[in-house]
Amino acid sequence: MQTIEEMIERARRAQAEWERAGQKKIDAVVREIGKTVYDNAEALARLTVEETQTGNYEDNLRQDKRKASIIWQSLKGRKSVGIVKRDKKTGLVEIAKPIGVVAAILPVTIPVTNFMSNAMFSVKSRNAIIAAPHPKSIRTVSTTVSLVRAALARFNVPEGLIQYLEEPSIDLTKELMSKADVVVATGGMPMVKSAYSSGKPAFGVGPGNVQCIVDRGVDIEDVVTKIVDGRAFNNGLPCACEQAVMVHQDDAGTILQSFARNKAVYIDDPEQIQKLADLLYVDGVLNREAMGVPAPQLAEKIGLSVPGDTRILLVKAGADTAVALRKEKLSPVTLVYTYATFDEALGIAKCNILLQGRGHSVAIHSDNQKHIETLAMAIPVTRVIVNQCATTSAGGSFMNGFGATTTLGTGFWGNTSLQGNLDFTHLLNYTRIGYPPAGARVPSDEEIWGE
C-alpha cells in the first residue's frame, strides 16, 4: 500500500499535467464520471446496501441515477479554464486556476454519489482528488473508482488524478487532510471538526434538522405524499429529511388520515415515545444500530407491532417532547406538532433549529408568499425549500436553483465556511485583472456625501 506522501506526489504530478487540458476534454471526462455511475447504478446500489448495512436498494438506485443526472446537467457549458468572467461595468476580469490536490472525506451514508460529486467537481476545476472512504464502504468506493478509471482510459487521463485510500483509518485520513491543498468533508461533526483543524482550507457540512411547516389551504394529499417520500427515503438517512412537521390544529385530523393512507403509523403513547427516544439516542449520541433501519424494524425494537409495509413512524410532539426526538434522527421518524397561528409554527421550527441544525434547511408547503418570506427572515438557515420534498431538493434538483451537490454547507450558523451548496467553483483559485472601466472618474465630495 502506498504511503500518503507517495499518493500526494502522484496526485501532484497528475494535476500538473491535467492543468494543461482544454475545456472540451475536461467536460468530456466530467461527463464520463457521471455517466459511469448512472450506467452502473444498479450494481453500485446493491453493493452499497450489502456493505454498509444501511438504507435500501431502491432509494440508493434512485439517488445514484438522479444525482449523476442533476450534477452533470448543472456543470454543462460552464467554464473552468482561463478567463471565466468579464464585467464591463467594473472592468474586472476573472481567470480560473486550480488549487492542486483535493482530499474528499466520504460518509458511509452516500459513498457512491459523494465520491462521484467530488470527483466531478475536482476534475472540472483541474484538480487531482484523493478520497478517504468510511471503513464500512471501502468495497463500494473501490468498485466505483475502478469503474470510473476504466471508463476514463480512452481519454488518456493522467495516472494518479483520481485516487482513494485502500485501507482508510483515522490517522491516515488526518495525514491526508494535512498534506492536501483543500479538504471537502461530508459526514459527522467530529470528522468535520478534524477537517477544520487540519491546517488546510476546508469545506464541511453541519447536521440537518429540517423542520417542515404545512400552511393552510394547500393540497394535503400532495403535501403528505412528498413528506412521506422524503422521510422514508433510504430509511431516513439523508441530512435533508423532514425531521418534524407543523400542521394547523384545524387540519390535523385530515392530515393524519392522509399520513395513514401513505403508510405512516402515528404514535401518541408517551411510554412508546420515550422508548423510541431512548432507542434513537444513547447517552446523547445517535445510536448506530437504529440508523437507516426500516420503520417496521424500529417499531419492533420498542415492542410496537405495525404493518410490514409501514414507511415512516409519526410521533405526537409538544412542548415536553424529549430533546433526543427534537434533533436529527437518521431514521424514518418524524415529529408532528399542531399550531394555532403561523407565528406559533414558526416559533416551534426555530426552537428546534436552535437546538440542532443551525444553517441547514427548513421546508414549507404554502401558497402564501408573506408566510414563506417571514419564515426565511426568521430562521437561521441557508435554504428554505418551498412546496418540494426536502430530501430530494436541498441538494439541487431540476425544480429549483439550489446548486446540484452532495455536500450541503450550513454557513457560519452551523460553524462551517460553506455558504449553501458545494460547487466546482469552490475548488478554484481566481486571479482578477482590474481594468479601469469606461468612463471611470473620481466623484466629488458632494456626490459621495451629499444627501
C-alpha positions as CSV (number, residue, x, y, z in Angstrom):
1,M,0.0,0.0,0.0
2,Q,1.3,3.5,-0.9
3,T,2.0,6.0,1.8
4,I,0.1,9.3,1.9
5,E,3.2,11.1,0.9
6,E,3.5,8.9,-2.2
7,M,-0.2,9.4,-3.1
8,I,0.2,13.1,-2.8
9,E,3.3,13.1,-5.0
10,R,1.4,11.1,-7.7
11,A,-1.6,13.4,-7.4
12,R,0.6,16.5,-7.9
13,R,2.3,15.1,-11.0
14,A,-1.1,14.2,-12.4
15,Q,-2.6,17.5,-11.6
16,A,0.2,19.4,-13.2
17,E,-0.4,17.5,-16.4
18,W,-4.2,17.8,-16.1
19,E,-3.9,21.6,-15.6
20,R,-2.9,21.9,-19.3
21,A,-6.1,20.1,-20.5
22,G,-8.6,22.1,-22.6
23,Q,-12.2,22.8,-21.6
24,K,-13.6,20.4,-24.1
25,K,-11.6,17.4,-22.9
26,I,-12.3,18.3,-19.3
27,D,-16.0,18.4,-19.8
28,A,-16.0,15.1,-21.7
29,V,-14.2,13.5,-18.7
30,V,-16.5,15.0,-16.2
31,R,-19.5,13.8,-18.1
32,E,-18.0,10.3,-18.3
33,I,-17.6,10.1,-14.5
34,G,-21.3,10.9,-14.0
35,K,-22.4,8.6,-16.9
36,T,-20.4,5.7,-15.5
37,V,-22.2,6.0,-12.1
38,Y,-25.5,6.3,-13.9
39,D,-24.9,3.3,-16.1
40,N,-23.7,1.1,-13.2
41,A,-26.2,2.4,-10.6
42,E,-27.9,-1.0,-10.1
43,A,-24.7,-2.8,-9.1
44,L,-23.4,0.0,-7.0
45,A,-26.7,0.4,-5.1
46,R,-26.8,-3.3,-4.3
47,L,-23.2,-3.2,-3.1
48,T,-23.8,0.0,-1.0
49,V,-26.6,-1.7,1.0
50,E,-24.8,-5.0,1.2
51,E,-21.6,-3.5,2.6
52,T,-22.9,-0.6,4.7
53,Q,-26.0,-2.4,6.0
54,T,-27.9,0.8,5.9
55,G,-30.6,2.2,3.6
56,N,-32.3,0.3,0.9
57,Y,-31.5,-0.7,-2.7
58,E,-34.4,1.1,-4.4
59,D,-33.6,4.5,-3.0
60,N,-29.8,4.1,-3.4
61,L,-30.5,3.3,-7.1
62,R,-32.7,6.4,-7.5
63,Q,-30.2,8.5,-5.7
64,D,-27.2,7.4,-7.8
65,K,-29.0,8.0,-11.0
66,R,-30.7,11.3,-10.0
67,K,-27.5,12.8,-8.6
68,A,-25.5,11.8,-11.7
69,S,-28.0,13.4,-14.0
70,I,-28.6,16.6,-11.9
71,I,-24.9,17.3,-11.3
72,W,-23.8,16.8,-14.9
73,Q,-26.7,18.9,-16.1
74,S,-25.6,21.7,-13.7
75,L,-22.0,21.5,-14.9
76,K,-22.6,21.5,-18.7
77,G,-21.4,24.6,-20.5
78,R,-19.8,26.3,-17.5
79,K,-16.2,27.5,-17.9
80,S,-13.5,26.5,-15.6
81,V,-10.4,27.2,-17.8
82,G,-8.8,30.6,-18.5
83,I,-11.0,33.7,-18.5
84,V,-14.4,32.8,-17.0
85,K,-15.9,36.2,-16.5
86,R,-15.6,39.8,-17.9
87,D,-17.5,42.6,-16.2
88,K,-17.6,45.6,-18.4
89,K,-19.2,47.8,-15.7
90,T,-16.4,47.3,-13.1
91,G,-13.6,46.4,-15.5
92,L,-12.9,43.2,-13.6
93,V,-11.8,40.1,-15.5
94,E,-11.6,36.7,-13.7
95,I,-9.2,33.9,-14.6
96,A,-9.9,30.5,-13.0
97,K,-7.0,28.4,-11.8
98,P,-6.8,25.0,-9.9
99,I,-5.9,24.6,-6.3
100,G,-4.0,21.4,-6.5
101,V,-5.0,18.2,-4.6
102,V,-8.4,17.8,-3.1
103,A,-8.9,15.5,-0.1
104,A,-12.5,14.3,-0.1
105,I,-13.7,12.6,3.1
106,L,-16.7,10.4,2.2
107,P,-19.6,9.5,4.5
108,V,-20.9,5.9,4.9
109,T,-24.4,7.1,4.0
110,I,-23.8,8.1,0.4
111,P,-20.4,6.7,-0.6
112,V,-21.1,6.4,-4.4
113,T,-22.7,9.8,-5.0
114,N,-20.4,11.7,-2.7
115,F,-17.3,10.2,-4.4
116,M,-18.8,10.9,-7.8
117,S,-19.8,14.5,-6.9
118,N,-16.4,15.4,-5.5
119,A,-14.6,13.7,-8.4
120,M,-16.7,15.6,-11.0
121,F,-16.1,18.9,-9.2
122,S,-12.3,18.3,-8.8
123,V,-11.7,17.2,-12.3
124,K,-13.8,20.1,-13.6
125,S,-11.6,22.5,-11.7
126,R,-8.4,20.8,-12.9
127,N,-7.5,19.4,-9.5
128,A,-6.5,15.9,-8.5
129,I,-8.6,14.1,-5.9
130,I,-7.8,11.6,-3.2
131,A,-10.9,10.2,-1.5
132,A,-11.0,8.8,2.0
133,P,-13.9,6.3,2.3
134,H,-15.6,5.4,5.5
135,P,-14.2,2.0,6.7
136,K,-17.7,0.4,6.2
137,S,-17.8,1.4,2.5
138,I,-14.4,0.5,1.2
139,R,-15.6,-2.1,-1.3
140,T,-18.3,0.2,-2.6
141,V,-15.9,3.1,-3.2
142,S,-13.2,0.8,-4.6
143,T,-15.6,-0.6,-7.1
144,T,-16.9,2.9,-8.1
145,V,-13.3,4.2,-8.6
146,S,-12.4,1.1,-10.7
147,L,-15.4,1.6,-12.9
148,V,-14.6,5.3,-13.4
149,R,-10.9,4.7,-14.1
150,A,-11.8,2.1,-16.7
151,A,-14.2,4.4,-18.4
152,L,-11.7,7.2,-18.5
153,A,-8.9,5.1,-20.0
154,R,-9.8,6.2,-23.5
155,F,-9.3,9.9,-22.5
156,N,-5.7,9.4,-21.5
157,V,-6.3,10.9,-18.1
158,P,-3.1,11.2,-16.1
159,E,-2.4,8.3,-13.7
160,G,-3.0,9.4,-10.2
161,L,-5.6,12.1,-10.9
162,I,-8.3,10.1,-9.1
163,Q,-7.1,8.1,-6.1
164,Y,-8.6,6.7,-2.8
165,L,-7.3,5.3,0.5
166,E,-7.4,1.5,0.1
167,E,-7.1,0.9,3.9
168,P,-8.6,4.1,5.5
169,S,-8.1,4.9,9.1
170,I,-8.5,8.0,11.3
171,D,-4.7,8.6,11.3
172,L,-4.3,8.2,7.6
173,T,-7.3,10.4,6.9
174,K,-5.9,13.1,9.2
175,E,-2.5,12.8,7.4
176,L,-4.2,13.1,4.0
177,M,-6.1,16.2,5.1
178,S,-2.9,17.9,6.4
179,K,-1.0,17.3,3.2
180,A,-3.7,18.0,0.6
181,D,-4.3,21.6,-0.6
182,V,-8.1,21.7,0.3
183,V,-10.4,19.4,2.1
184,V,-14.1,18.6,1.4
185,A,-15.6,16.9,4.4
186,T,-19.0,15.3,4.3
187,G,-20.1,13.3,7.4
188,G,-20.4,13.5,11.1
189,M,-19.3,16.6,13.1
190,P,-16.2,15.0,14.7
191,M,-14.8,14.3,11.3
192,V,-15.8,17.8,10.0
193,K,-14.1,19.4,13.0
194,S,-11.0,17.4,12.3
195,A,-11.0,18.7,8.8
196,Y,-11.2,22.3,10.1
197,S,-8.2,21.7,12.3
198,S,-6.1,20.1,9.6
199,G,-4.3,23.3,8.9
200,K,-5.6,23.4,5.3
201,P,-8.7,25.2,3.9
202,A,-11.7,23.0,4.4
203,F,-15.3,22.9,3.3
204,G,-17.5,21.0,5.7
205,V,-21.1,20.2,6.5
206,G,-23.3,20.5,9.6
207,P,-26.1,18.3,10.9
208,G,-29.5,18.6,9.4
209,N,-32.7,19.0,11.4
210,V,-35.2,20.1,8.7
211,Q,-38.4,21.5,10.1
212,C,-41.4,21.5,7.8
213,I,-44.4,23.8,8.1
214,V,-47.6,22.9,6.4
215,D,-49.6,26.1,5.8
216,R,-53.4,26.4,5.4
217,G,-55.1,25.9,2.0
218,V,-52.6,23.5,0.5
219,D,-53.3,20.2,-1.3
220,I,-52.9,18.0,1.7
221,E,-52.6,14.7,-0.2
222,D,-49.9,16.1,-2.4
223,V,-48.0,17.6,0.6
224,V,-48.2,14.5,2.7
225,T,-47.0,12.3,-0.2
226,K,-44.0,14.5,-0.5
227,I,-43.2,14.4,3.2
228,V,-43.5,10.7,3.5
229,D,-41.5,10.1,0.3
230,G,-38.8,12.4,1.8
231,R,-38.7,10.9,5.3
232,A,-38.8,7.3,4.1
233,F,-36.1,7.9,1.5
234,N,-33.2,5.4,2.1
235,N,-34.7,4.7,5.6
236,G,-34.3,8.3,6.7
237,L,-30.5,8.6,6.2
238,P,-30.3,11.9,4.2
239,C,-29.5,15.0,6.2
240,A,-32.3,16.9,4.4
241,C,-35.1,14.6,5.6
242,E,-38.1,16.2,7.1
243,Q,-37.5,15.7,10.9
244,A,-40.6,17.5,12.2
245,V,-43.8,18.7,10.7
246,M,-46.0,21.5,12.0
247,V,-49.7,21.3,10.9
248,H,-52.6,23.6,11.7
249,Q,-54.8,22.3,14.5
250,D,-57.9,22.5,12.3
251,D,-56.2,20.4,9.6
252,A,-54.6,17.9,11.9
253,G,-57.3,15.2,11.6
254,T,-57.4,15.3,7.8
255,I,-53.6,15.4,7.6
256,L,-53.2,12.4,9.9
257,Q,-55.7,10.4,7.8
258,S,-53.6,11.2,4.7
259,F,-50.5,10.1,6.5
260,A,-52.2,6.8,7.3
261,R,-53.1,6.3,3.7
262,N,-49.5,6.9,2.8
263,K,-48.4,4.1,5.2
264,A,-47.3,6.2,8.2
265,V,-48.1,5.0,11.7
266,Y,-48.9,7.6,14.3
267,I,-47.6,7.1,17.9
268,D,-49.2,9.1,20.7
269,D,-48.5,6.8,23.7
270,P,-46.0,8.6,26.0
271,E,-44.3,5.3,27.1
272,Q,-43.7,4.2,23.5
273,I,-42.5,7.6,22.5
274,Q,-39.9,7.6,25.3
275,K,-38.8,4.1,24.3
276,L,-38.2,5.4,20.8
277,A,-36.2,8.4,22.1
278,D,-34.1,6.0,24.1
279,L,-33.5,3.8,21.1
280,L,-32.5,6.6,18.7
281,Y,-30.1,8.3,21.0
282,V,-27.8,6.6,23.6
283,D,-26.0,8.8,26.1
284,G,-26.8,11.8,23.9
285,V,-25.3,10.2,20.8
286,L,-27.1,8.8,17.7
287,N,-27.4,5.0,18.0
288,R,-25.7,3.4,15.0
289,E,-28.0,0.3,15.5
290,A,-31.0,2.5,14.7
291,M,-29.6,4.5,11.8
292,G,-31.1,3.7,8.4
293,V,-33.3,1.0,9.8
294,P,-36.8,0.5,8.2
295,A,-39.8,1.7,10.2
296,P,-41.2,-1.8,10.9
297,Q,-37.9,-2.9,12.5
298,L,-37.7,0.3,14.5
299,A,-41.2,-0.3,15.8
300,E,-40.3,-3.9,16.7
301,K,-37.3,-2.7,18.7
302,I,-39.7,-0.8,21.0
303,G,-42.3,-3.5,21.3
304,L,-44.7,-1.9,18.8
305,S,-46.4,-4.0,16.2
306,V,-47.0,-2.2,12.9
307,P,-47.9,-3.3,9.3
308,G,-44.9,-4.7,7.4
309,D,-45.3,-2.0,4.7
310,T,-45.1,0.9,7.1
311,R,-42.9,3.6,5.6
312,I,-42.4,6.1,8.5
313,L,-43.3,6.5,12.2
314,L,-45.0,9.7,13.2
315,V,-44.6,10.9,16.8
316,K,-47.0,13.2,18.6
317,A,-45.0,16.2,19.7
318,G,-45.4,19.1,22.1
319,A,-43.6,21.3,24.5
320,D,-42.5,18.4,26.6
321,T,-41.1,16.3,23.7
322,A,-37.8,14.6,24.5
323,V,-34.7,16.5,23.4
324,A,-33.5,13.4,21.5
325,L,-36.5,13.4,19.3
326,R,-36.3,17.1,18.5
327,K,-32.8,16.6,17.0
328,E,-31.6,15.0,13.8
329,K,-32.8,11.3,13.5
330,L,-31.1,9.3,10.8
331,S,-34.1,7.0,10.7
332,P,-37.7,7.2,9.3
333,V,-39.2,9.0,12.3
334,T,-41.0,12.4,12.1
335,L,-42.4,14.5,14.8
336,V,-45.9,16.0,14.3
337,Y,-46.8,19.3,16.0
338,T,-50.1,21.2,15.9
339,Y,-50.2,25.0,15.8
340,A,-53.0,27.6,16.1
341,T,-51.2,30.5,14.3
342,F,-48.4,30.7,11.8
343,D,-46.3,32.6,14.3
344,E,-46.6,29.6,16.6
345,A,-45.5,27.2,13.9
346,L,-42.5,29.4,13.1
347,G,-41.6,29.5,16.8
348,I,-41.6,25.7,17.1
349,A,-39.4,25.4,14.0
350,K,-37.0,28.0,15.2
351,C,-36.7,26.4,18.7
352,N,-35.8,23.0,17.2
353,I,-33.4,24.5,14.7
354,L,-31.6,26.4,17.5
355,L,-31.3,23.1,19.4
356,Q,-29.7,21.5,16.3
357,G,-29.5,22.1,12.6
358,R,-28.5,25.8,12.5
359,G,-27.7,26.9,9.0
360,H,-29.1,23.8,7.2
361,S,-32.6,24.0,5.9
362,V,-36.3,24.4,6.6
363,A,-39.2,23.4,4.4
364,I,-42.6,25.0,3.9
365,H,-45.7,24.0,1.9
366,S,-47.6,27.2,1.3
367,D,-49.0,29.5,-1.4
368,N,-48.6,32.5,0.9
369,Q,-45.6,34.5,-0.1
370,K,-45.7,36.6,3.0
371,H,-45.5,33.4,5.2
372,I,-42.7,32.0,3.2
373,E,-40.6,35.1,3.3
374,T,-41.4,35.7,7.0
375,L,-40.1,32.2,7.7
376,A,-36.9,32.8,5.7
377,M,-36.3,36.1,7.6
378,A,-36.7,34.5,11.0
379,I,-34.9,31.1,10.8
380,P,-31.1,30.9,10.7
381,V,-30.7,28.6,7.7
382,T,-29.1,28.7,4.3
383,R,-32.1,27.1,2.4
384,V,-35.8,27.5,2.5
385,I,-37.4,24.7,0.4
386,V,-40.8,25.6,-0.9
387,N,-43.5,23.1,-2.0
388,Q,-41.0,20.4,-2.6
389,C,-39.8,17.2,-1.0
390,A,-36.9,18.5,1.2
391,T,-34.9,15.3,0.9
392,T,-34.6,15.4,-2.8
393,S,-34.5,19.2,-3.2
394,A,-32.0,20.7,-0.8
395,G,-29.0,19.3,-2.7
396,G,-30.3,20.7,-6.0
397,S,-32.9,19.4,-8.4
398,F,-34.4,20.1,-11.8
399,M,-37.2,22.0,-10.0
400,N,-35.1,24.6,-8.1
401,G,-32.0,26.8,-8.3
402,F,-30.0,25.2,-5.4
403,G,-26.6,24.1,-6.5
404,A,-26.5,20.4,-7.5
405,T,-24.3,18.7,-5.0
406,T,-23.9,16.1,-2.2
407,T,-22.2,18.5,0.2
408,L,-24.6,20.9,1.9
409,G,-22.9,23.7,3.8
410,T,-24.5,25.3,6.8
411,G,-22.7,28.7,6.8
412,F,-21.4,30.4,9.8
413,W,-24.6,29.5,11.7
414,G,-23.6,25.9,11.5
415,N,-19.9,26.6,12.2
416,T,-18.9,25.9,8.6
417,S,-17.3,28.1,6.0
418,L,-19.5,26.8,3.2
419,Q,-22.5,29.0,2.5
420,G,-25.0,26.9,0.7
421,N,-24.2,24.0,-1.7
422,L,-20.7,23.0,-2.7
423,D,-19.9,23.5,-6.4
424,F,-16.7,23.2,-8.5
425,T,-16.3,26.9,-8.2
426,H,-15.4,26.5,-4.6
427,L,-12.4,24.4,-5.7
428,L,-10.8,27.1,-7.9
429,N,-8.4,29.9,-7.3
430,Y,-9.2,33.2,-9.1
431,T,-6.8,35.8,-10.5
432,R,-8.6,39.1,-11.1
433,I,-7.5,41.8,-13.6
434,G,-8.6,45.3,-12.7
435,Y,-9.0,47.4,-15.8
436,P,-10.3,51.0,-15.4
437,P,-13.9,50.7,-16.6
438,A,-15.0,53.0,-19.3
439,G,-15.9,56.5,-18.1
440,A,-14.4,55.9,-14.6
441,R,-13.7,59.0,-12.6
442,V,-13.3,60.2,-9.0
443,P,-16.6,61.5,-7.8
444,S,-16.8,64.8,-6.0
445,D,-17.3,65.1,-2.2
446,E,-20.8,66.3,-2.8
447,E,-21.6,63.2,-4.9
448,I,-20.1,60.9,-2.2
449,W,-21.5,62.5,0.9
450,G,-24.4,64.6,-0.2
451,E,-27.9,63.6,0.7
